[in-house]
Amino acid sequence: MEEQRKPRLIHNWLSTAGAIIAGVSILVFLFFLILSILSAKINPYIGILIYIVLPVFLILGLLLVPVGMFIEWRKRQRTGLITYHKWPDINLNNPRHRNVAVIFLLGTVLFMLMSAVGMYQAYQYTESVSFCGLVCHRVMKPEYTTHQDSPHARVRCVDCHIGPGAGWYAKSKFSGLYQVYAVLANVYPRPLPTPIKDLRPVQEDCQTCHWPRAFFGAKQRQFVHYQYDKPNSSWPINMLIKIGGGSPNTSLSTGIHWHMNIAVQVEYIARNKGRQDIPWVRLTDKARGMVTVYQDREKPLTQKEIAEAEIRTMDCMDCHNRPSHDYSSPDNAIDLALLTGQIDAGLPEIKKTAVQALTKKYDSDTAAMNGIAGNITDFYRQNYPNIAGQKEKQIGEAVLTVQEVYKRNIFPVMKADWSDYPNNIGHFIFRGCMRCHDGKHASSSGIIPNDCRTCHVIIAQGPKLAREKIIAETGLDFRHPVDIGDAWKEGHCYECHSGTQP
């Protein structure tokens, strides 16, 4: 009888603190959970609090209760307040014991149910675009911003970076531990380097949506370029892009997607981590059992370098390396703004002025916004005072558009912009296709073709477009907007065009 009057083991500071922590965590969890359900848009940091932080505190609080009881029990043993060592008796015929057992079982079931729902919600949240792009806002701002304007804007980050299945999910979370440390310790690189080596293999990822055997035919595409002259003269080029493809069932292989023909395998060695310098290519024709090796004639690799190098099998990402994070160059972005009417093409020299404003170096977004506004407005006040007065509204709209272009493509805090991330589709301002198709990669039986008509034909070009007679197979001969003679035949586009004023 004397033993029962002693304070219960749960009556100690550690268990009490654990109960308070657990109780407060539950109340805060329920509050923010209801808030998130009622809100149309949830803040990414609230999501971390609900699904990651609060559950940790809840479990910690619950663990402190038995730990405190155990410590109190050992303390009473040492002081002689408790002399027995046997387990407590549980008698379900005793109403008090029975009530405690029912409450414990119901609480356990409720806790397990909440834990299951919470774990599922935590899983869903960590797979969301907002978690990937907004939680580490400063670090991932360039990737998140460019993703919103990409063809895959409605595709979740994890669908490409991780893919389905528990294996790659676990692998990504383990690799993410270092990323969390890098952010907290402020040791992450600026800009973030590419390509990413630990992505799921493309054959298991991209091709869940894009089926290689369906890559046939051609696609018509019109490019409109504006020149750096006073009237911002436009120069459209209408092309037929030979997408092509390949299938072992039909033995048909044509066009650009021939590289992904299932009947052939293309391998290469790159000199640099960015894979922009490719001196060695090996083509394996599986159907005919032929292997052909092409080497850069000007800078070939030695046998030792080949033996020590990593031989990579070509896949979708070697050309489509910016499918979801496409940074536009100032030249291309302003062309699009002029074409769509966001910038008035009637403003003299606006193409040149806008591109110059974008290419200046700014220390922050605020400095960039002020600098762009000042550069454009000052240019017209000084050089075209009448235009500055007559078209003040159009100049203001141009300033806002150029500022938006800057926000979407240039990120001074991360030291990242379009020039840091080459786009391997095409060969206008980056080497792209010309990494291999430059006319310098040769084997004993020939060279890798570099004829423009291999991948596309011009069906119309220039201000008058399709006034010329065209031949379907060969198309028109390319005409440069500015008369440079045959210089364009002797070099490559990217050697002159850098994405800014030439």
C-alpha positions as CSV (number, residue, x, y, z in Angstrom):
1,M,0.0,0.0,0.0
2,E,2.9,2.3,0.8
3,E,4.5,1.6,-2.6
4,Q,1.5,2.7,-4.5
5,R,1.5,6.2,-2.9
6,K,4.9,7.0,-4.4
7,P,4.9,9.3,-7.4
8,R,4.6,7.5,-10.7
9,L,7.7,7.0,-12.8
10,I,6.3,9.4,-15.5
11,H,6.5,12.2,-13.0
12,N,10.0,13.5,-13.9
13,W,11.3,16.5,-15.8
14,L,12.5,14.6,-18.9
15,S,9.3,12.7,-19.4
16,T,7.2,15.8,-18.8
17,A,9.3,17.8,-21.3
18,G,8.9,15.0,-23.9
19,A,5.1,15.0,-23.4
20,I,5.0,18.8,-23.8
21,I,7.2,18.6,-27.0
22,A,5.0,15.8,-28.5
23,G,1.8,17.6,-27.6
24,V,2.9,21.0,-29.0
25,S,4.2,19.2,-32.2
26,I,0.8,17.6,-32.7
27,L,-1.1,20.9,-32.3
28,V,1.2,22.8,-34.6
29,F,1.2,20.0,-37.1
30,L,-2.7,19.9,-37.2
31,F,-2.8,23.7,-37.5
32,F,-0.4,24.0,-40.4
33,L,-2.0,20.9,-42.0
34,I,-5.4,22.5,-42.0
35,L,-3.9,25.7,-43.2
36,S,-2.2,23.9,-46.1
37,I,-5.5,22.2,-47.1
38,L,-7.4,25.4,-47.1
39,S,-4.7,27.4,-48.9
40,A,-4.5,27.3,-52.7
41,K,-0.7,27.4,-52.7
42,I,1.6,26.1,-49.9
43,N,4.8,27.8,-49.0
44,P,7.7,25.3,-49.6
45,Y,9.1,26.1,-46.1
46,I,5.7,25.3,-44.5
47,G,5.8,22.0,-46.3
48,I,9.2,21.2,-44.7
49,L,7.9,22.2,-41.3
50,I,4.7,20.0,-41.7
51,Y,6.2,16.9,-43.2
52,I,9.8,16.8,-42.0
53,V,10.5,19.0,-39.0
54,L,7.4,18.6,-36.9
55,P,7.3,14.7,-37.2
56,V,10.9,14.6,-36.0
57,F,10.0,16.7,-32.9
58,L,6.9,14.5,-32.3
59,I,8.9,11.3,-32.4
60,L,11.7,12.9,-30.2
61,G,9.1,14.0,-27.6
62,L,7.5,10.5,-27.5
63,L,10.9,8.9,-27.1
64,L,11.8,11.2,-24.2
65,V,8.8,9.9,-22.2
66,P,10.0,6.3,-21.7
67,V,13.7,7.4,-21.5
68,G,12.8,9.7,-18.6
69,M,10.8,6.9,-17.0
70,F,13.7,4.5,-17.3
71,I,16.2,7.0,-15.8
72,E,13.7,7.7,-13.0
73,W,13.4,4.0,-12.3
74,R,17.1,3.5,-12.1
75,K,17.4,6.5,-9.8
76,R,14.9,5.1,-7.4
77,Q,16.6,1.8,-7.5
78,R,19.9,3.4,-6.4
79,T,18.2,5.3,-3.6
80,G,16.2,2.3,-2.4
81,L,12.8,3.7,-3.2
82,I,12.2,0.7,-5.4
83,T,13.4,-2.7,-4.4
84,Y,11.7,-5.0,-6.9
85,H,13.1,-5.9,-10.3
86,K,10.3,-7.8,-11.9
87,W,8.1,-6.6,-14.8
88,P,4.8,-4.9,-13.7
89,D,1.7,-7.1,-13.6
90,I,-1.0,-6.5,-16.3
91,N,-4.4,-7.7,-15.3
92,L,-7.1,-7.0,-17.9
93,N,-9.8,-7.9,-15.3
94,N,-8.7,-4.8,-13.5
95,P,-10.8,-1.9,-14.9
96,R,-7.9,0.5,-14.5
97,H,-5.4,-1.8,-16.3
98,R,-8.0,-2.5,-19.0
99,N,-8.7,1.2,-19.6
100,V,-5.0,2.0,-19.9
101,A,-4.5,-0.9,-22.3
102,V,-7.4,0.3,-24.5
103,I,-6.1,3.8,-24.5
104,F,-2.6,2.6,-25.4
105,L,-3.8,0.4,-28.3
106,L,-6.0,3.1,-29.7
107,G,-3.2,5.6,-29.4
108,T,-0.8,3.3,-31.1
109,V,-3.2,2.6,-34.0
110,L,-3.9,6.4,-34.4
111,F,-0.1,7.1,-34.2
112,M,0.7,4.4,-36.8
113,L,-2.1,5.8,-39.1
114,M,-0.8,9.3,-38.8
115,S,2.7,8.2,-39.3
116,A,1.7,6.3,-42.5
117,V,-0.1,9.3,-43.9
118,G,2.7,11.6,-42.8
119,M,5.4,9.5,-44.4
120,Y,3.4,9.3,-47.6
121,Q,2.9,13.1,-47.6
122,A,6.5,13.6,-46.8
123,Y,7.4,11.4,-49.8
124,Q,5.1,13.3,-52.1
125,Y,6.4,16.6,-50.9
126,T,10.0,15.7,-51.4
127,E,9.1,14.6,-54.9
128,S,7.4,18.0,-55.8
129,V,8.8,20.7,-58.0
130,S,8.4,23.3,-55.3
131,F,10.6,21.2,-52.9
132,C,13.3,20.8,-55.6
133,G,13.3,24.3,-56.8
134,L,12.2,26.6,-54.0
135,V,13.5,25.2,-50.7
136,C,17.1,25.9,-51.7
137,H,15.9,29.1,-53.4
138,R,19.3,30.7,-53.9
139,V,21.1,27.6,-55.2
140,M,18.4,26.2,-57.4
141,K,16.9,29.5,-58.7
142,P,18.5,29.2,-62.2
143,E,17.3,25.6,-62.6
144,Y,13.8,26.3,-61.3
145,T,13.3,29.5,-63.3
146,T,14.4,27.9,-66.6
147,H,12.3,24.8,-65.9
148,Q,9.2,27.0,-65.8
149,D,9.8,28.1,-69.4
150,S,10.9,24.8,-70.8
151,P,8.9,22.2,-72.8
152,H,9.0,20.0,-69.7
153,A,7.5,22.7,-67.4
154,R,4.7,20.3,-66.4
155,V,7.0,17.4,-65.8
156,R,8.3,17.0,-62.2
157,C,12.0,17.3,-61.6
158,V,12.1,13.8,-60.1
159,D,10.6,12.3,-63.2
160,C,13.8,13.0,-65.1
161,H,16.4,13.2,-62.3
162,I,15.3,10.1,-60.4
163,G,12.6,8.2,-62.3
164,P,10.3,5.5,-60.9
165,G,11.3,2.8,-58.4
166,A,12.5,2.8,-54.8
167,G,16.2,2.1,-55.7
168,W,16.9,5.4,-57.4
169,Y,14.7,7.2,-54.9
170,A,16.9,6.0,-52.1
171,K,20.1,6.7,-54.1
172,S,19.0,10.2,-54.8
173,K,18.2,10.9,-51.1
174,F,21.6,9.6,-50.0
175,S,23.4,11.8,-52.6
176,G,21.2,14.7,-51.4
177,L,22.8,14.5,-48.0
178,Y,26.0,16.0,-49.3
179,Q,24.0,18.7,-51.2
180,V,22.3,19.7,-47.9
181,Y,25.7,19.9,-46.2
182,A,27.0,22.0,-49.2
183,V,24.2,24.5,-48.9
184,L,24.4,24.8,-45.1
185,A,28.2,25.1,-45.2
186,N,28.1,27.4,-48.2
187,V,30.6,25.3,-50.2
188,Y,28.5,24.7,-53.3
189,P,29.9,25.6,-56.7
190,R,28.8,28.7,-58.6
191,P,27.5,28.0,-61.2
192,L,26.4,24.4,-60.7
193,P,28.5,22.2,-63.0
194,T,27.0,20.0,-65.7
195,P,26.6,17.4,-67.0
196,I,25.3,15.6,-63.9
197,K,26.9,12.1,-63.7
198,D,24.6,10.4,-61.2
199,L,21.3,10.7,-63.2
200,R,19.3,7.6,-64.0
201,P,20.3,6.1,-67.4
202,V,18.5,7.9,-70.2
203,Q,17.3,4.6,-71.8
204,E,15.3,4.0,-68.6
205,D,14.1,7.6,-68.2
206,C,13.5,9.7,-71.3
207,Q,12.2,6.8,-73.3
208,T,9.3,6.2,-70.9
209,C,7.7,9.0,-72.8
210,H,9.7,9.4,-76.0
211,W,9.7,6.2,-78.1
212,P,12.7,5.8,-80.4
213,R,10.9,3.7,-83.0
214,A,8.5,6.6,-83.6
215,F,11.2,9.1,-84.6
216,F,10.5,9.4,-88.3
217,G,9.8,12.1,-90.8
218,A,10.8,15.8,-90.8
219,K,9.7,19.0,-89.0
220,Q,9.3,22.4,-90.5
221,R,10.7,25.2,-88.3
222,Q,11.0,28.9,-89.0
223,F,13.8,30.9,-87.3
224,V,13.5,34.7,-87.4
225,H,16.7,36.7,-86.7
226,Y,16.8,40.5,-86.3
227,Q,19.9,42.4,-87.4
228,Y,21.9,44.9,-85.4
229,D,21.1,47.8,-87.7
230,K,18.9,50.9,-87.2
231,P,15.6,49.4,-88.6
232,N,16.2,46.1,-86.8
233,S,15.8,44.3,-90.1
234,S,14.4,40.8,-89.8
235,W,15.8,37.8,-91.6
236,P,13.6,34.7,-91.4
237,I,14.8,31.2,-92.4
238,N,12.3,28.5,-93.0
239,M,13.8,25.1,-92.6
240,L,12.8,21.5,-92.9
241,I,14.5,19.7,-90.1
242,K,15.2,16.0,-90.9
243,I,14.3,14.4,-87.6
244,G,14.3,10.9,-89.0
245,G,15.0,7.9,-86.8
246,G,15.6,4.2,-87.1
247,S,14.1,0.8,-86.5
248,P,15.6,-2.7,-86.8
249,N,12.3,-4.0,-88.0
250,T,12.2,-1.9,-91.1
251,S,15.9,-1.4,-91.6
252,L,15.1,2.2,-92.2
253,S,17.4,4.8,-90.7
254,T,17.5,8.4,-91.6
255,G,17.9,11.9,-90.3
256,I,19.1,13.3,-87.0
257,H,17.7,10.5,-84.8
258,W,19.6,8.0,-86.8
259,H,22.2,8.3,-84.0
260,M,19.7,6.6,-81.7
261,N,18.9,3.9,-84.2
262,I,18.6,0.6,-82.2
263,A,20.7,-1.1,-84.9
264,V,23.7,1.1,-84.4
265,Q,25.8,2.2,-81.4
266,V,27.8,5.5,-81.3
267,E,30.5,5.9,-78.7
268,Y,32.9,8.7,-78.1
269,I,35.7,10.1,-75.9
270,A,35.5,13.7,-74.7
271,R,38.5,15.8,-73.7
272,N,36.7,17.9,-71.2
273,K,34.1,17.3,-68.5
274,G,31.5,19.4,-70.4
275,R,31.8,17.1,-73.4
276,Q,32.2,20.0,-75.8
277,D,35.5,18.7,-77.3
278,I,35.1,15.2,-78.9
279,P,38.2,14.0,-80.7
280,W,37.3,10.3,-81.0
281,V,34.1,8.6,-82.2
282,R,33.4,4.9,-82.7
283,L,30.5,3.7,-84.8
284,T,29.3,0.1,-84.5
285,D,26.9,-1.2,-87.1
286,K,25.3,-4.1,-85.4
287,A,23.4,-5.4,-88.5
288,R,26.6,-5.6,-90.6
289,G,29.0,-6.2,-87.8
290,M,31.2,-3.3,-88.8
291,V,33.2,-1.0,-86.5
292,T,34.6,2.3,-87.7
293,V,36.7,4.7,-85.6
294,Y,36.9,8.4,-86.4
295,Q,39.6,10.7,-85.1
296,D,40.1,14.4,-85.1
297,R,42.7,14.9,-87.8
298,E,44.2,18.0,-86.3
299,K,44.3,16.8,-82.6
300,P,44.1,13.0,-82.5
301,L,44.3,11.1,-79.3
302,T,47.2,8.8,-78.6
303,Q,46.7,5.1,-77.9
304,K,47.6,5.8,-74.3
305,E,45.0,8.5,-74.0
306,I,42.4,6.2,-75.6
307,A,43.2,3.4,-73.2
308,E,42.9,5.7,-70.1
309,A,39.8,7.6,-71.3
310,E,36.2,7.0,-70.4
311,I,34.3,5.8,-73.5
312,R,30.7,7.0,-73.3
313,T,27.9,5.5,-75.3
314,M,25.9,8.3,-77.0
315,D,22.4,8.8,-75.7
316,C,19.6,11.5,-75.9
317,M,21.3,13.8,-73.4
318,D,24.4,14.2,-75.6
319,C,22.3,16.4,-78.0
320,H,19.3,17.2,-75.9
321,N,21.4,18.3,-72.9
322,R,19.1,21.2,-72.0
323,P,15.6,19.7,-72.3
324,S,14.3,21.3,-69.2
325,H,16.7,24.1,-68.3
326,D,17.2,26.0,-71.5
327,Y,19.0,29.4,-71.1
328,S,18.4,31.8,-74.0
329,S,21.2,34.0,-75.2
330,P,20.5,37.7,-75.3
331,D,20.5,37.6,-79.1
332,N,17.9,34.8,-79.2
333,A,15.7,36.1,-76.4
334,I,15.5,39.6,-77.9
335,D,14.7,38.1,-81.3
336,L,11.8,36.3,-79.8
337,A,10.6,39.4,-78.0
338,L,10.7,41.4,-81.2
339,L,8.9,38.6,-83.2
340,T,6.1,38.4,-80.6
341,G,5.6,42.1,-80.3
342,Q,6.8,42.4,-76.7
343,I,9.3,44.9,-77.9
344,D,8.4,47.4,-80.6
345,A,10.6,46.7,-83.7
346,G,9.9,50.3,-84.7
347,L,12.3,51.6,-82.1
348,P,15.5,52.3,-83.9
349,E,18.5,50.2,-82.8
350,I,16.4,48.5,-80.1
351,K,17.9,45.0,-80.9
352,K,21.5,46.4,-80.5
353,T,20.6,48.5,-77.4
354,A,18.7,45.7,-75.6
355,V,21.4,43.1,-76.2
356,Q,24.1,45.5,-75.0
357,A,22.1,46.2,-71.8
358,L,21.8,42.4,-71.2
359,T,25.4,41.6,-71.7
360,K,26.8,44.1,-69.1
361,K,27.9,42.6,-65.8
362,Y,25.8,43.3,-62.8
363,D,26.4,42.3,-59.2
364,S,22.8,41.7,-58.3
365,D,19.3,41.5,-59.7
366,T,18.5,45.0,-58.3
367,A,21.6,46.4,-60.0
368,A,20.6,44.7,-63.2
369,M,17.1,46.1,-63.2
370,N,18.3,49.6,-62.6
371,G,21.2,49.3,-65.1
372,I,18.9,47.9,-67.9
373,A,16.4,50.7,-67.4
374,G,19.1,53.4,-67.3
375,N,21.0,52.1,-70.4
376,I,17.9,51.9,-72.6
377,T,16.2,55.1,-71.6
378,D,19.5,57.1,-71.7
379,F,20.3,55.7,-75.1
380,Y,17.1,57.1,-76.7
381,R,17.3,60.4,-74.7
382,Q,20.8,61.0,-76.0
383,N,20.6,59.6,-79.6
384,Y,16.9,59.9,-80.4
385,P,15.3,62.6,-78.3
386,N,12.2,62.9,-80.5
387,I,11.6,59.1,-80.3
388,A,12.2,59.2,-76.5
389,G,9.3,61.7,-76.3
390,Q,7.0,60.2,-78.9
391,K,7.4,56.5,-77.9
392,E,7.9,56.8,-74.1
393,K,5.4,54.0,-73.6
394,Q,7.0,51.6,-76.1
395,I,10.4,52.3,-74.5
396,G,9.0,51.6,-71.1
397,E,7.5,48.3,-72.3
398,A,10.9,47.4,-73.9
399,V,12.6,48.0,-70.6
400,L,10.2,45.8,-68.7
401,T,10.6,43.0,-71.3
402,V,14.4,43.2,-71.3
403,Q,14.3,43.0,-67.5
404,E,12.2,39.9,-67.6
405,V,14.6,38.3,-70.1
406,Y,17.4,39.0,-67.7
407,K,15.5,37.4,-64.8
408,R,14.9,34.3,-66.8
409,N,18.4,33.7,-68.2
410,I,21.0,35.5,-66.0
411,F,21.6,34.9,-62.3
412,P,24.4,37.0,-60.8
413,V,24.3,35.5,-57.3
414,M,24.9,32.0,-58.7
415,K,27.3,33.4,-61.3
416,A,25.2,31.5,-63.9
417,D,24.0,32.6,-67.3
418,W,23.3,31.1,-70.8
419,S,27.1,31.1,-71.6
420,D,27.8,28.7,-68.8
421,Y,25.4,26.0,-70.2
422,P,26.0,25.2,-73.9
423,N,23.0,23.9,-75.8
424,N,24.0,21.0,-78.0
425,I,21.0,21.3,-80.3
426,G,22.2,23.0,-83.5
427,H,25.4,24.8,-84.0
428,F,24.6,28.5,-84.1
429,I,26.3,29.8,-81.0
430,F,27.7,26.6,-79.5
431,R,29.6,23.7,-81.2
432,G,26.7,21.3,-80.7
433,C,26.5,19.1,-83.8
434,M,29.9,20.3,-84.9
435,R,31.6,18.5,-82.0
436,C,31.6,15.6,-84.4
437,H,30.3,16.9,-87.7
438,D,33.0,19.5,-88.3
439,G,34.6,17.8,-91.3
440,K,37.7,17.0,-89.3
441,H,36.8,13.6,-87.9
442,A,38.1,11.0,-90.3
443,S,38.7,7.2,-90.5
444,S,40.4,5.1,-93.1
445,S,37.2,4.9,-95.1
446,G,36.0,8.5,-95.0
447,I,34.9,11.4,-92.8
448,I,31.9,12.1,-90.6
449,P,29.7,14.2,-93.0
450,N,29.4,17.9,-92.4
451,D,27.1,18.9,-95.3
452,C,24.3,21.2,-94.0
453,R,21.7,19.3,-96.0
454,T,22.4,16.1,-94.0
455,C,20.2,17.4,-91.2
456,H,18.1,20.2,-92.7
457,V,17.2,21.9,-95.9
458,I,16.2,25.6,-96.4
459,I,12.8,26.0,-98.1
460,A,12.7,29.8,-97.8
461,Q,14.8,32.6,-96.4
462,G,15.2,36.3,-96.4
463,P,12.5,39.1,-96.1
464,K,10.6,37.8,-99.2
465,L,10.7,34.2,-98.0
466,A,9.4,31.6,-100.5
467,R,9.6,33.7,-103.7
468,E,12.5,31.5,-104.9
469,K,12.0,28.2,-106.7
470,I,13.1,25.3,-104.4
471,I,14.0,21.7,-104.9
472,A,12.5,19.4,-102.3
473,E,15.5,17.2,-101.9
474,T,18.3,19.9,-101.7
475,G,16.4,23.1,-100.8
476,L,18.0,26.5,-101.2
477,D,21.6,27.5,-100.8
478,F,22.1,29.4,-97.6
479,R,22.4,33.2,-97.9
480,H,24.0,35.1,-95.1
481,P,22.0,38.3,-94.1
482,V,25.2,40.3,-94.4
483,D,27.4,39.9,-97.4
484,I,30.5,38.2,-96.2
485,G,31.3,36.3,-99.4
486,D,32.2,32.7,-98.9
487,A,33.5,33.2,-95.4
488,W,30.5,31.3,-93.9
489,K,31.5,28.2,-95.9
490,E,35.1,28.2,-94.5
491,G,34.1,28.3,-90.8
492,H,31.2,27.5,-88.5
493,C,28.4,29.7,-87.3
494,Y,29.5,29.5,-83.6
495,E,33.0,30.9,-84.5
496,C,31.4,34.3,-85.2
497,H,28.0,34.2,-83.4
498,S,28.4,34.2,-79.6
499,G,24.9,34.9,-78.5
500,T,25.5,38.7,-78.3
501,Q,26.3,41.3,-80.8
502,P,28.7,39.9,-83.5
